[in-house]
């Protein structure tokens, strides 16, 4: 039985936003992150290697829960699910795409940037959402403001989250996990510096939960 999006969010305080350009990097990158304690992985559909990367990670890294990000329409939704994505993440929402995603039964983490968008999704029974772009959309003050009148929504803030503010985000009562990319930066992946990625993963969890 697959996990719910709530269970997925609660299983890892950090969700790395991964841009994979070389499919050969997919498995060692995922293993480096998992070794560092990060077990929920979001592969963004921004590169030609993304879909194959999802398939390989799901097959070869059993301790990882691998999802697809940058789901912007029904086409990308269907491709991600066909590749084996265990959850899907969108930067924003449209009724057509959200309804199609809900119909699949695959755990969904849709993106919102303000209370009105959050309320629209709440009407559809969605209570777990991505807050994106977090810093540009008001950051921690906005999440606090949304949390007061709509406490039943839980967020994964992504966009501008880094080592300096990850603890402040994660400590909010309406935040279950945070999304970031600093622990799997392109320069580290290109250099195949898996040990440093593992170290940064350990550090990221410690920073968030300290």
Backbone as JSON Lines, residues from 0, in Angstrom:
{"i":0,"aa":"X","n":[0.84,-1.19,0.0],"ca":[0.0,0.0,0.0],"c":[0.88,1.24,0.0]}
{"i":1,"aa":"X","n":[0.63,2.17,-0.91],"ca":[1.47,3.35,-1.02],"c":[1.2,4.32,0.13]}
{"i":2,"aa":"X","n":[2.2,5.12,0.42],"ca":[2.06,6.11,1.48],"c":[1.22,7.28,1.01]}
{"i":3,"aa":"X","n":[0.58,7.94,1.96],"ca":[-0.13,9.18,1.64],"c":[0.89,10.3,1.55]}
{"i":4,"aa":"X","n":[0.5,11.43,0.98],"ca":[1.43,12.56,0.88],"c":[1.8,13.06,2.27]}
{"i":5,"aa":"X","n":[0.88,12.97,3.21],"ca":[1.19,13.38,4.59],"c":[2.27,12.49,5.17]}
{"i":6,"aa":"X","n":[2.16,11.19,4.96],"ca":[3.16,10.25,5.47],"c":[4.51,10.49,4.81]}
{"i":7,"aa":"X","n":[4.5,10.78,3.52],"ca":[5.74,11.06,2.81],"c":[6.41,12.31,3.35]}
{"i":8,"aa":"X","n":[5.63,13.37,3.54],"ca":[6.18,14.63,4.06],"c":[6.75,14.45,5.46]}
{"i":9,"aa":"X","n":[6.08,13.66,6.27],"ca":[6.52,13.48,7.66],"c":[7.71,12.54,7.8]}
{"i":10,"aa":"X","n":[8.07,11.85,6.72],"ca":[9.14,10.86,6.81],"c":[10.53,11.44,6.58]}
{"i":11,"aa":"X","n":[10.61,12.68,6.09],"ca":[11.92,13.3,5.86],"c":[11.8,14.81,6.03]}
{"i":12,"aa":"X","n":[12.55,15.41,6.95],"ca":[12.44,16.85,7.16],"c":[12.9,17.68,5.96]}
{"i":13,"aa":"X","n":[13.77,17.09,5.15],"ca":[14.3,17.76,3.97],"c":[13.91,16.99,2.72]}
{"i":14,"aa":"X","n":[13.4,17.71,1.72],"ca":[13.12,17.11,0.41],"c":[14.0,17.82,-0.62]}
{"i":15,"aa":"X","n":[15.03,17.18,-1.11],"ca":[15.9,17.83,-2.07],"c":[15.22,18.02,-3.42]}
{"i":16,"aa":"X","n":[15.39,19.2,-3.97],"ca":[14.86,19.51,-5.3],"c":[15.98,19.23,-6.28]}
{"i":17,"aa":"X","n":[15.88,18.11,-7.0],"ca":[16.99,17.58,-7.78],"c":[16.82,17.84,-9.26]}
{"i":18,"aa":"X","n":[17.84,18.47,-9.85],"ca":[17.89,18.68,-11.3],"c":[19.0,17.77,-11.83]}
{"i":19,"aa":"X","n":[18.62,16.72,-12.54],"ca":[19.59,15.72,-13.0],"c":[19.78,15.86,-14.52]}
{"i":20,"aa":"X","n":[20.98,16.2,-14.92],"ca":[21.29,16.37,-16.34],"c":[21.83,15.1,-16.98]}
{"i":21,"aa":"X","n":[22.47,14.26,-16.18],"ca":[23.09,13.03,-16.66],"c":[22.45,11.86,-15.94]}
{"i":22,"aa":"X","n":[21.78,11.0,-16.66],"ca":[21.07,9.89,-16.03],"c":[22.01,8.97,-15.25]}
{"i":23,"aa":"X","n":[23.28,8.94,-15.62],"ca":[24.24,8.11,-14.9],"c":[24.5,8.62,-13.49]}
{"i":24,"aa":"X","n":[24.13,9.87,-13.23],"ca":[24.31,10.44,-11.9],"c":[23.14,10.12,-10.98]}
{"i":25,"aa":"X","n":[22.04,9.66,-11.54],"ca":[20.8,9.53,-10.77],"c":[20.95,8.62,-9.55]}
{"i":26,"aa":"X","n":[21.39,7.4,-9.78],"ca":[21.47,6.42,-8.69],"c":[22.52,6.8,-7.66]}
{"i":27,"aa":"X","n":[23.77,7.13,-8.05],"ca":[24.74,7.51,-7.02],"c":[24.32,8.76,-6.25]}
{"i":28,"aa":"X","n":[23.65,9.69,-6.9],"ca":[23.17,10.88,-6.21],"c":[22.11,10.49,-5.18]}
{"i":29,"aa":"X","n":[21.16,9.68,-5.59],"ca":[20.12,9.24,-4.66],"c":[20.71,8.47,-3.49]}
{"i":30,"aa":"X","n":[21.68,7.62,-3.76],"ca":[22.3,6.85,-2.68],"c":[23.05,7.76,-1.72]}
{"i":31,"aa":"X","n":[23.7,8.8,-2.24],"ca":[24.42,9.74,-1.39],"c":[23.46,10.49,-0.46]}
{"i":32,"aa":"X","n":[22.31,10.88,-1.0],"ca":[21.31,11.59,-0.19],"c":[20.72,10.67,0.87]}
{"i":33,"aa":"X","n":[20.37,9.46,0.47],"ca":[19.79,8.5,1.42],"c":[20.8,8.16,2.52]}
{"i":34,"aa":"X","n":[22.06,8.02,2.14],"ca":[23.1,7.73,3.13],"c":[23.18,8.84,4.17]}
{"i":35,"aa":"X","n":[22.87,10.06,3.74],"ca":[22.89,11.19,4.65],"c":[21.59,11.37,5.43]}
{"i":36,"aa":"X","n":[20.64,10.46,5.22],"ca":[19.41,10.5,5.99],"c":[18.22,11.12,5.29]}
{"i":37,"aa":"X","n":[18.4,11.57,4.05],"ca":[17.31,12.17,3.28],"c":[16.7,11.08,2.39]}
{"i":38,"aa":"X","n":[15.46,10.72,2.65],"ca":[14.88,9.56,1.97],"c":[13.75,9.91,1.02]}
{"i":39,"aa":"X","n":[13.29,11.15,1.02],"ca":[12.24,11.58,0.09],"c":[12.9,12.49,-0.95]}
{"i":40,"aa":"X","n":[12.8,12.11,-2.22],"ca":[13.53,12.8,-3.28],"c":[12.57,13.32,-4.34]}
{"i":41,"aa":"X","n":[12.74,14.58,-4.7],"ca":[11.94,15.17,-5.78],"c":[12.81,15.4,-7.0]}
{"i":42,"aa":"X","n":[12.54,14.68,-8.08],"ca":[13.26,14.86,-9.34],"c":[12.45,15.82,-10.2]}
{"i":43,"aa":"X","n":[13.01,16.97,-10.5],"ca":[12.28,17.94,-11.3],"c":[12.33,17.55,-12.78]}
{"i":44,"aa":"X","n":[11.21,17.72,-13.44],"ca":[11.14,17.38,-14.87],"c":[11.61,18.56,-15.72]}
{"i":45,"aa":"X","n":[12.85,18.96,-15.48],"ca":[13.42,20.1,-16.21],"c":[14.49,19.67,-17.21]}
{"i":46,"aa":"X","n":[14.81,18.38,-17.21],"ca":[15.86,17.89,-18.1],"c":[15.4,16.62,-18.81]}
{"i":47,"aa":"X","n":[16.08,16.28,-19.88],"ca":[15.75,15.08,-20.63],"c":[16.05,13.81,-19.83]}
{"i":48,"aa":"X","n":[16.91,13.94,-18.82],"ca":[17.3,12.76,-18.03],"c":[16.33,12.49,-16.88]}
{"i":49,"aa":"X","n":[15.39,13.37,-16.64],"ca":[14.57,13.29,-15.43],"c":[13.73,12.02,-15.33]}
{"i":50,"aa":"X","n":[12.99,11.69,-16.37],"ca":[12.09,10.55,-16.31],"c":[12.83,9.23,-16.12]}
{"i":51,"aa":"X","n":[13.89,9.04,-16.89],"ca":[14.7,7.83,-16.75],"c":[15.36,7.78,-15.37]}
{"i":52,"aa":"X","n":[15.71,8.95,-14.84],"ca":[16.31,9.01,-13.5],"c":[15.34,8.51,-12.45]}
{"i":53,"aa":"X","n":[14.08,8.9,-12.58],"ca":[13.05,8.43,-11.64],"c":[12.95,6.91,-11.7]}
{"i":54,"aa":"X","n":[12.9,6.37,-12.9],"ca":[12.77,4.93,-13.08],"c":[13.95,4.19,-12.46]}
{"i":55,"aa":"X","n":[15.15,4.68,-12.7],"ca":[16.35,4.01,-12.19],"c":[16.43,4.08,-10.67]}
{"i":56,"aa":"X","n":[16.14,5.25,-10.11],"ca":[16.22,5.4,-8.66],"c":[15.2,4.49,-7.98]}
{"i":57,"aa":"X","n":[14.0,4.45,-8.52],"ca":[12.98,3.59,-7.91],"c":[13.4,2.13,-7.94]}
{"i":58,"aa":"X","n":[14.07,1.72,-9.01],"ca":[14.48,0.33,-9.15],"c":[15.7,-0.03,-8.31]}
{"i":59,"aa":"X","n":[16.61,0.95,-8.13],"ca":[17.92,0.62,-7.55],"c":[18.17,1.2,-6.17]}
{"i":60,"aa":"X","n":[17.29,2.08,-5.69],"ca":[17.49,2.68,-4.36],"c":[16.2,2.45,-3.56]}
{"i":61,"aa":"X","n":[16.05,1.25,-3.02],"ca":[14.79,0.88,-2.37],"c":[14.43,1.71,-1.14]}
{"i":62,"aa":"X","n":[15.42,2.32,-0.5],"ca":[15.14,3.12,0.7],"c":[14.65,4.52,0.38]}
{"i":63,"aa":"X","n":[14.64,4.88,-0.9],"ca":[14.2,6.21,-1.3],"c":[12.74,6.19,-1.73]}
{"i":64,"aa":"X","n":[12.03,7.27,-1.41],"ca":[10.7,7.52,-1.97],"c":[10.91,8.58,-3.03]}
{"i":65,"aa":"X","n":[10.73,8.24,-4.28],"ca":[11.09,9.13,-5.38],"c":[9.85,9.71,-6.04]}
{"i":66,"aa":"X","n":[9.84,11.03,-6.14],"ca":[8.72,11.71,-6.76],"c":[9.17,12.58,-7.91]}
{"i":67,"aa":"X","n":[8.19,13.15,-8.6],"ca":[8.47,14.01,-9.75],"c":[7.98,15.42,-9.46]}
{"i":68,"aa":"X","n":[8.83,16.39,-9.72],"ca":[8.46,17.79,-9.57],"c":[8.31,18.48,-10.92]}
{"i":69,"aa":"X","n":[7.9,19.73,-10.87],"ca":[7.64,20.52,-12.08],"c":[6.55,19.87,-12.94]}
{"i":70,"aa":"X","n":[5.53,19.35,-12.28],"ca":[4.36,18.84,-13.0],"c":[3.47,20.04,-13.31]}
{"i":71,"aa":"X","n":[3.37,20.4,-14.58],"ca":[2.67,21.63,-14.95],"c":[1.44,21.4,-15.82]}
{"i":72,"aa":"X","n":[1.24,20.17,-16.25],"ca":[0.07,19.87,-17.08],"c":[-0.18,18.36,-17.06]}
{"i":73,"aa":"X","n":[-1.23,17.93,-17.74],"ca":[-1.59,16.51,-17.73],"c":[-0.54,15.67,-18.43]}
{"i":74,"aa":"X","n":[0.1,16.21,-19.46],"ca":[1.14,15.47,-20.17],"c":[2.29,15.1,-19.25]}
{"i":75,"aa":"X","n":[2.82,16.09,-18.51],"ca":[3.93,15.8,-17.59],"c":[3.46,14.92,-16.44]}
{"i":76,"aa":"X","n":[2.23,15.07,-16.03],"ca":[1.66,14.21,-14.98],"c":[1.7,12.76,-15.42]}
{"i":77,"aa":"X","n":[1.2,12.48,-16.6],"ca":[1.13,11.1,-17.08],"c":[2.52,10.51,-17.31]}
{"i":78,"aa":"X","n":[3.43,11.31,-17.81],"ca":[4.79,10.82,-18.03],"c":[5.48,10.48,-16.71]}
{"i":79,"aa":"X","n":[5.27,11.3,-15.71],"ca":[5.89,11.07,-14.41],"c":[5.37,9.78,-13.78]}
{"i":80,"aa":"X","n":[4.08,9.58,-13.86],"ca":[3.49,8.37,-13.28],"c":[3.96,7.14,-14.04]}
{"i":81,"aa":"X","n":[4.03,7.24,-15.36],"ca":[4.52,6.12,-16.16],"c":[5.96,5.77,-15.83]}
{"i":82,"aa":"X","n":[6.75,6.77,-15.45],"ca":[8.16,6.54,-15.1],"c":[8.31,5.92,-13.72]}
{"i":83,"aa":"X","n":[7.23,5.92,-12.94],"ca":[7.27,5.29,-11.62],"c":[7.27,6.24,-10.45]}
{"i":84,"aa":"X","n":[6.97,7.51,-10.68],"ca":[6.96,8.48,-9.59],"c":[5.98,8.06,-8.5]}
{"i":85,"aa":"X","n":[6.44,8.1,-7.25],"ca":[5.62,7.69,-6.12],"c":[4.83,8.85,-5.53]}
{"i":86,"aa":"X","n":[5.17,10.06,-5.91],"ca":[4.38,11.24,-5.59],"c":[4.69,12.3,-6.63]}
{"i":87,"aa":"X","n":[3.82,13.28,-6.75],"ca":[4.02,14.32,-7.75],"c":[3.88,15.7,-7.1]}
{"i":88,"aa":"X","n":[4.68,16.62,-7.61],"ca":[4.74,17.97,-7.06],"c":[4.57,18.98,-8.19]}
{"i":89,"aa":"X","n":[3.73,19.97,-7.97],"ca":[3.53,21.01,-8.98],"c":[3.94,22.37,-8.42]}
{"i":90,"aa":"X","n":[4.45,23.26,-9.26],"ca":[4.82,24.59,-8.79],"c":[3.62,25.49,-8.55]}
{"i":91,"aa":"X","n":[2.52,25.17,-9.22],"ca":[1.28,25.93,-9.09],"c":[0.11,25.01,-9.38]}
{"i":92,"aa":"X","n":[-1.06,25.57,-9.6],"ca":[-2.22,24.72,-9.81],"c":[-3.13,25.27,-10.9]}
{"i":93,"aa":"X","n":[-3.77,24.34,-11.6],"ca":[-4.92,24.64,-12.44],"c":[-5.96,23.58,-12.11]}
{"i":94,"aa":"X","n":[-7.23,23.91,-12.25],"ca":[-8.27,22.93,-11.93],"c":[-8.13,21.67,-12.76]}
{"i":95,"aa":"X","n":[-7.82,21.83,-14.04],"ca":[-7.72,20.69,-14.94],"c":[-6.61,19.74,-14.5]}
{"i":96,"aa":"X","n":[-5.46,20.29,-14.19],"ca":[-4.33,19.45,-13.81],"c":[-4.54,18.82,-12.44]}
{"i":97,"aa":"X","n":[-5.06,19.59,-11.48],"ca":[-5.28,19.06,-10.14],"c":[-6.33,17.96,-10.15]}
{"i":98,"aa":"X","n":[-7.41,18.16,-10.87],"ca":[-8.45,17.13,-10.95],"c":[-7.91,15.85,-11.57]}
{"i":99,"aa":"X","n":[-7.08,15.99,-12.6],"ca":[-6.48,14.82,-13.25],"c":[-5.54,14.11,-12.29]}
{"i":100,"aa":"X","n":[-4.78,14.89,-11.54],"ca":[-3.84,14.3,-10.59],"c":[-4.58,13.56,-9.47]}
{"i":101,"aa":"X","n":[-5.62,14.15,-8.95],"ca":[-6.4,13.5,-7.9],"c":[-7.02,12.19,-8.4]}
{"i":102,"aa":"X","n":[-7.41,12.18,-9.66],"ca":[-8.04,10.99,-10.23],"c":[-7.08,9.81,-10.33]}
{"i":103,"aa":"X","n":[-5.78,10.09,-10.4],"ca":[-4.81,9.0,-10.51],"c":[-4.61,8.26,-9.19]}
{"i":104,"aa":"X","n":[-4.87,8.94,-8.09],"ca":[-4.63,8.33,-6.79],"c":[-3.19,8.41,-6.32]}
{"i":105,"aa":"X","n":[-2.3,8.96,-7.15],"ca":[-0.9,9.13,-6.75],"c":[-0.81,10.32,-5.79]}
{"i":106,"aa":"X","n":[-0.07,10.2,-4.69],"ca":[0.04,11.3,-3.74],"c":[0.48,12.6,-4.43]}
{"i":107,"aa":"X","n":[-0.2,13.68,-4.07],"ca":[-0.03,14.96,-4.75],"c":[0.38,16.05,-3.77]}
{"i":108,"aa":"X","n":[1.38,16.83,-4.15],"ca":[1.79,18.01,-3.38],"c":[1.73,19.22,-4.31]}
{"i":109,"aa":"X","n":[0.58,19.89,-4.37],"ca":[0.42,21.01,-5.29],"c":[0.96,22.32,-4.71]}
{"i":110,"aa":"X","n":[1.46,23.18,-5.58],"ca":[2.06,24.43,-5.14],"c":[1.07,25.57,-5.03]}
{"i":111,"aa":"X","n":[1.2,26.35,-3.96],"ca":[0.41,27.57,-3.76],"c":[1.32,28.68,-3.27]}
{"i":112,"aa":"X","n":[0.88,29.92,-3.49],"ca":[1.68,31.06,-3.07],"c":[0.91,32.05,-2.21]}
{"i":113,"aa":"X","n":[-0.39,31.79,-2.0],"ca":[-1.19,32.74,-1.21],"c":[-2.41,32.04,-0.62]}
{"i":114,"aa":"X","n":[-3.13,32.71,0.28],"ca":[-4.28,32.09,0.94],"c":[-5.4,31.7,-0.01]}
{"i":115,"aa":"X","n":[-5.65,32.5,-1.04],"ca":[-6.74,32.18,-1.96],"c":[-6.48,30.87,-2.69]}
{"i":116,"aa":"X","n":[-5.26,30.67,-3.16],"ca":[-4.91,29.42,-3.82],"c":[-5.03,28.25,-2.86]}
{"i":117,"aa":"X","n":[-4.6,28.46,-1.63],"ca":[-4.69,27.41,-0.63],"c":[-6.15,27.04,-0.35]}
{"i":118,"aa":"X","n":[-7.01,28.03,-0.27],"ca":[-8.43,27.78,0.0],"c":[-9.1,27.02,-1.14]}
{"i":119,"aa":"X","n":[-8.69,27.31,-2.38],"ca":[-9.25,26.6,-3.53],"c":[-8.92,25.11,-3.46]}
{"i":120,"aa":"X","n":[-7.69,24.8,-3.05],"ca":[-7.3,23.4,-2.93],"c":[-7.97,22.74,-1.73]}
{"i":121,"aa":"X","n":[-8.15,23.5,-0.67],"ca":[-8.83,22.96,0.51],"c":[-10.26,22.54,0.16]}
{"i":122,"aa":"X","n":[-10.9,23.29,-0.74],"ca":[-12.24,22.92,-1.19],"c":[-12.26,21.55,-1.9]}
{"i":123,"aa":"X","n":[-11.11,21.17,-2.45],"ca":[-11.01,19.87,-3.13],"c":[-10.57,18.77,-2.18]}
{"i":124,"aa":"X","n":[-10.44,19.1,-0.91],"ca":[-10.04,18.11,0.08],"c":[-8.55,17.97,0.27]}
{"i":125,"aa":"X","n":[-7.77,18.88,-0.33],"ca":[-6.31,18.83,-0.22],"c":[-5.87,19.64,0.98]}
{"i":126,"aa":"X","n":[-5.09,19.02,1.86],"ca":[-4.63,19.71,3.07],"c":[-3.1,19.78,3.15]}
{"i":127,"aa":"X","n":[-2.39,19.14,2.22],"ca":[-0.92,19.21,2.17],"c":[-0.52,19.92,0.89]}
{"i":128,"aa":"X","n":[0.3,20.96,1.01],"ca":[0.64,21.78,-0.14],"c":[2.11,22.21,-0.1]}
{"i":129,"aa":"X","n":[2.61,22.51,-1.28],"ca":[3.94,23.11,-1.43],"c":[3.76,24.63,-1.41]}
{"i":130,"aa":"X","n":[4.54,25.32,-0.58],"ca":[4.49,26.78,-0.57],"c":[5.65,27.27,-1.43]}
{"i":131,"aa":"X","n":[5.29,27.8,-2.62],"ca":[6.31,28.13,-3.61],"c":[5.91,29.37,-4.41]}
{"i":132,"aa":"X","n":[6.86,30.24,-4.73],"ca":[8.26,30.27,-4.27],"c":[8.33,30.88,-2.88]}
{"i":133,"aa":"X","n":[8.79,30.13,-1.92],"ca":[8.64,30.47,-0.52],"c":[9.12,31.88,-0.16]}
{"i":134,"aa":"X","n":[10.37,32.17,-0.41],"ca":[10.91,33.48,-0.02],"c":[10.25,34.61,-0.8]}
{"i":135,"aa":"X","n":[10.08,34.42,-2.1],"ca":[9.49,35.47,-2.94],"c":[8.01,35.69,-2.61]}
{"i":136,"aa":"X","n":[7.34,34.66,-2.09],"ca":[5.91,34.76,-1.79],"c":[5.62,35.23,-0.37]}
{"i":137,"aa":"X","n":[6.64,35.64,0.34],"ca":[6.42,36.18,1.68],"c":[7.08,35.41,2.79]}
{"i":138,"aa":"X","n":[7.64,34.26,2.46],"ca":[8.45,33.51,3.41],"c":[7.75,33.14,4.7]}
{"i":139,"aa":"X","n":[8.51,33.17,5.77],"ca":[8.01,32.77,7.09],"c":[6.85,33.64,7.56]}
{"i":140,"aa":"X","n":[6.88,34.97,7.4],"ca":[5.72,35.78,7.8],"c":[4.43,35.37,7.09]}
{"i":141,"aa":"X","n":[4.53,35.03,5.79],"ca":[3.34,34.61,5.05],"c":[2.8,33.29,5.59]}
{"i":142,"aa":"X","n":[3.7,32.34,5.85],"ca":[3.26,31.04,6.38],"c":[2.58,31.2,7.74]}
{"i":143,"aa":"X","n":[3.13,32.08,8.57],"ca":[2.5,32.34,9.86],"c":[1.12,32.97,9.68]}
{"i":144,"aa":"X","n":[1.02,33.86,8.71],"ca":[-0.26,34.53,8.46],"c":[-1.3,33.56,7.93]}
{"i":145,"aa":"X","n":[-0.89,32.65,7.05],"ca":[-1.82,31.65,6.53],"c":[-2.22,30.66,7.63]}
{"i":146,"aa":"X","n":[-1.27,30.32,8.47],"ca":[-1.51,29.32,9.5],"c":[-2.54,29.75,10.53]}
{"i":147,"aa":"X","n":[-2.66,31.05,10.76],"ca":[-3.61,31.52,11.77],"c":[-5.07,31.22,11.39]}
{"i":148,"aa":"X","n":[-5.54,31.63,10.19],"ca":[-6.92,31.35,9.83],"c":[-7.15,29.97,9.2]}
{"i":149,"aa":"X","n":[-6.07,29.34,8.68],"ca":[-6.24,28.04,8.02],"c":[-5.23,27.05,8.6]}
{"i":150,"aa":"X","n":[-5.38,26.7,9.87],"ca":[-4.39,25.83,10.53],"c":[-4.39,24.39,10.05]}
{"i":151,"aa":"X","n":[-5.43,23.99,9.31],"ca":[-5.52,22.59,8.89],"c":[-4.62,22.27,7.69]}
{"i":152,"aa":"X","n":[-4.0,23.3,7.1],"ca":[-3.12,23.08,5.96],"c":[-1.67,22.93,6.44]}
{"i":153,"aa":"X","n":[-0.99,21.93,5.87],"ca":[0.42,21.7,6.17],"c":[1.24,21.93,4.9]}
{"i":154,"aa":"X","n":[2.38,22.59,5.06],"ca":[3.16,23.02,3.9],"c":[4.56,22.4,3.84]}
{"i":155,"aa":"X","n":[5.07,22.38,2.6],"ca":[6.49,22.14,2.33],"c":[7.0,23.38,1.61]}
{"i":156,"aa":"X","n":[7.57,24.35,2.33],"ca":[8.09,25.55,1.68],"c":[9.32,25.24,0.84]}
{"i":157,"aa":"X","n":[9.33,25.76,-0.38],"ca":[10.42,25.52,-1.32],"c":[10.66,26.79,-2.13]}
{"i":158,"aa":"X","n":[11.92,27.1,-2.36],"ca":[12.27,28.29,-3.13],"c":[12.9,29.33,-2.23]}
{"i":159,"aa":"X","n":[14.21,29.36,-2.2],"ca":[14.91,30.31,-1.34],"c":[15.22,29.77,0.04]}
{"i":160,"aa":"X","n":[14.89,28.5,0.29],"ca":[15.23,27.88,1.57],"c":[16.68,27.43,1.51]}
{"i":161,"aa":"X","n":[17.45,27.74,2.56],"ca":[18.88,27.41,2.56],"c":[19.35,27.1,3.98]}
{"i":162,"aa":"X","n":[20.66,26.95,4.12],"ca":[21.21,26.59,5.43],"c":[20.88,27.61,6.51]}
{"i":163,"aa":"X","n":[20.76,28.87,6.12],"ca":[20.57,29.93,7.11],"c":[19.14,30.02,7.64]}
{"i":164,"aa":"X","n":[18.16,29.64,6.81],"ca":[16.78,29.81,7.26],"c":[16.0,28.5,7.39]}
{"i":165,"aa":"X","n":[16.62,27.37,7.12],"ca":[15.9,26.1,7.13],"c":[15.3,25.8,8.5]}
{"i":166,"aa":"X","n":[16.0,26.09,9.56],"ca":[15.47,25.82,10.9],"c":[14.25,26.69,11.18]}
{"i":167,"aa":"X","n":[14.3,27.96,10.77],"ca":[13.18,28.87,11.01],"c":[11.93,28.39,10.28]}
{"i":168,"aa":"X","n":[12.1,27.88,9.07],"ca":[10.96,27.35,8.33],"c":[10.45,26.06,8.98]}
{"i":169,"aa":"X","n":[11.36,25.15,9.25],"ca":[10.96,23.83,9.74],"c":[10.3,23.9,11.12]}
{"i":170,"aa":"X","n":[10.62,24.92,11.89],"ca":[10.07,25.03,13.24],"c":[8.63,25.54,13.26]}
{"i":171,"aa":"X","n":[8.12,26.0,12.12],"ca":[6.74,26.48,12.07],"c":[5.76,25.33,12.27]}
{"i":172,"aa":"X","n":[4.67,25.54,12.99],"ca":[3.73,24.44,13.25],"c":[3.01,23.92,12.02]}
{"i":173,"aa":"X","n":[2.92,24.74,10.97],"ca":[2.23,24.3,9.75],"c":[3.2,23.87,8.65]}
{"i":174,"aa":"X","n":[4.43,23.54,9.03],"ca":[5.44,23.03,8.08],"c":[5.83,21.62,8.48]}
{"i":175,"aa":"X","n":[5.69,20.68,7.52],"ca":[6.04,19.28,7.78],"c":[7.44,18.94,7.28]}
{"i":176,"aa":"X","n":[7.87,19.62,6.22],"ca":[9.2,19.4,5.64],"c":[9.53,20.61,4.8]}
{"i":177,"aa":"X","n":[10.78,20.72,4.4],"ca":[11.2,21.85,3.57],"c":[11.92,21.34,2.33]}
{"i":178,"aa":"X","n":[11.78,22.07,1.24],"ca":[12.46,21.71,0.01],"c":[13.66,22.61,-0.23]}
{"i":179,"aa":"X","n":[14.74,22.01,-0.67],"ca":[15.95,22.79,-0.95],"c":[16.85,22.06,-1.92]}
{"i":180,"aa":"X","n":[17.85,22.77,-2.42],"ca":[18.73,22.15,-3.4],"c":[20.21,22.3,-3.07]}
{"i":181,"aa":"X","n":[20.52,22.96,-1.96],"ca":[21.94,23.24,-1.7],"c":[22.75,21.97,-1.45]}
{"i":182,"aa":"X","n":[22.13,20.94,-0.92],"ca":[22.88,19.71,-0.62],"c":[23.16,18.88,-1.87]}
{"i":183,"aa":"X","n":[22.5,19.22,-2.98],"ca":[22.74,18.5,-4.24],"c":[22.97,19.51,-5.38]}
{"i":184,"aa":"X","n":[23.76,20.52,-5.08],"ca":[24.06,21.56,-6.06],"c":[24.68,20.97,-7.32]}
{"i":185,"aa":"X","n":[24.44,21.62,-8.45],"ca":[24.93,21.12,-9.74],"c":[26.44,20.92,-9.75]}
{"i":186,"aa":"X","n":[27.16,21.82,-9.1],"ca":[28.62,21.72,-9.08],"c":[29.08,20.45,-8.38]}
{"i":187,"aa":"X","n":[28.38,20.05,-7.33],"ca":[28.74,18.83,-6.6],"c":[28.38,17.59,-7.41]}
{"i":188,"aa":"X","n":[27.23,17.63,-8.07],"ca":[26.8,16.49,-8.87],"c":[27.72,16.32,-10.07]}
{"i":189,"aa":"X","n":[28.03,17.41,-10.75],"ca":[28.91,17.34,-11.92],"c":[30.29,16.78,-11.55]}
{"i":190,"aa":"X","n":[30.75,17.14,-10.34],"ca":[32.06,16.66,-9.87],"c":[31.97,15.26,-9.27]}
{"i":191,"aa":"X","n":[30.74,14.72,-9.2],"ca":[30.5,13.41,-8.61],"c":[31.05,13.34,-7.18]}
{"i":192,"aa":"X","n":[30.84,14.43,-6.46],"ca":[31.33,14.52,-5.08],"c":[30.26,13.99,-4.13]}
{"i":193,"aa":"X","n":[30.05,12.68,-4.18],"ca":[28.97,12.05,-3.42],"c":[29.18,12.15,-1.93]}
{"i":194,"aa":"X","n":[30.43,12.1,-1.48],"ca":[30.7,12.19,-0.05],"c":[30.28,13.56,0.5]}
{"i":195,"aa":"X","n":[30.54,14.6,-0.26],"ca":[30.16,15.94,0.2],"c":[28.64,16.09,0.2]}
{"i":196,"aa":"X","n":[27.97,15.49,-0.76],"ca":[26.51,15.53,-0.79],"c":[25.94,14.81,0.44]}
{"i":197,"aa":"X","n":[26.54,13.69,0.8],"ca":[26.11,12.98,2.01],"c":[26.34,13.84,3.24]}
{"i":198,"aa":"X","n":[27.5,14.47,3.32],"ca":[27.81,15.32,4.48],"c":[26.82,16.47,4.59]}
{"i":199,"aa":"X","n":[26.53,17.11,3.47],"ca":[25.59,18.23,3.48],"c":[24.17,17.77,3.82]}
{"i":200,"aa":"X","n":[23.85,16.55,3.45],"ca":[22.53,16.0,3.77],"c":[22.39,15.8,5.28]}
{"i":201,"aa":"X","n":[23.42,15.22,5.89],"ca":[23.43,15.05,7.34],"c":[23.31,16.41,8.02]}
{"i":202,"aa":"X","n":[24.1,17.35,7.53],"ca":[24.11,18.7,8.11],"c":[22.75,19.37,7.96]}
{"i":203,"aa":"X","n":[22.12,19.2,6.8],"ca":[20.81,19.83,6.53],"c":[19.76,19.35,7.54]}
{"i":204,"aa":"X","n":[19.74,18.06,7.79],"ca":[18.78,17.52,8.77],"c":[19.09,18.04,10.16]}
{"i":205,"aa":"X","n":[20.36,18.1,10.49],"ca":[20.74,18.62,11.81],"c":[20.35,20.09,11.96]}
{"i":206,"aa":"X","n":[20.55,20.88,10.9],"ca":[20.2,22.29,10.95],"c":[18.7,22.48,11.11]}
{"i":207,"aa":"X","n":[17.93,21.66,10.41],"ca":[16.47,21.8,10.46],"c":[15.89,21.38,11.8]}
{"i":208,"aa":"X","n":[16.44,20.32,12.37],"ca":[15.81,19.72,13.54],"c":[16.48,20.07,14.87]}
{"i":209,"aa":"X","n":[17.58,20.8,14.81],"ca":[18.31,21.13,16.04],"c":[17.46,21.93,17.01]}
